[in-house]
Amino acid sequence: MGQVTARRRVTHVAAGKQTTRPETLVVEEPLEIRVNGSAITVTMRTPGSDIELAQGFLFTEGVIGDRDEVLTIRYCDGRGEDGANTYNVLDVSLAAGVRPPDLDVTRNFYTTSSCGVCGKASLDAVRLISRFSPGDDPATVEAGILETLPARLREAQKVFASTGGLHAAALFGVDGTMLAVREDVGRHNAVDKVIGWALENRRVPLGASVLLVSGRASFELTQKAVMAGIPVLAAVSAPSSLAVSMAEESGVTLVAFLRRDSMNVYTRADRIT
């Protein structure tokens, strides 16, 4: 399959001196996702866990409702300049009798590594297609447990350690048990990968769980938490106003600026003990 990292030579300038040295870069390549042979999205991602990524994306966008609606997922014969399969095209075949919903053309299914599906059309769609209600989840989590999670996530980021250029997402139980960690050049892809893992392992809805992201808490990541039934979304950086609105409306506990000794809780602080 595709490579996760690549080696390049770089000119390093410091204290008025130049030196040339090799450096490890994270790979960014397109992945086209098709449903029953029809392309519905192209996302720029780091190769790896592509099937989880496809399943997570289709689930959080409401194209599929559960794992049983997927019959097969296979790489198509996408050829590069050297004639080799690029492994950059996935075709998802739905089970007999399952028809994908009519995709609202106002939702932009072309996504980049920095910005995924977003906007008011998506906000309205989440209200319509979400099958779970995170606000009804009675789970609580200790503040002391939350404060340990960023360091544990960083320890698990194997590719970040060598490149410094990847986002990450991790699923934890509210008792602090680490369930899954995925890295990607796109923050939304990392989240889709861990949700795809949960879907594959029949763990959706993800009640009594915490989704931790290595960057900011955007609307699109909050949307994905809601779709997967995750009651607590935590971020090491800032939230957006629309993320807070989405979390408040859906009953998700949104934690941001999560540090070893502090955090900001924007919604449903009653879950933090």
Disulfide bonds with the S-S distance in Angstrom:
none
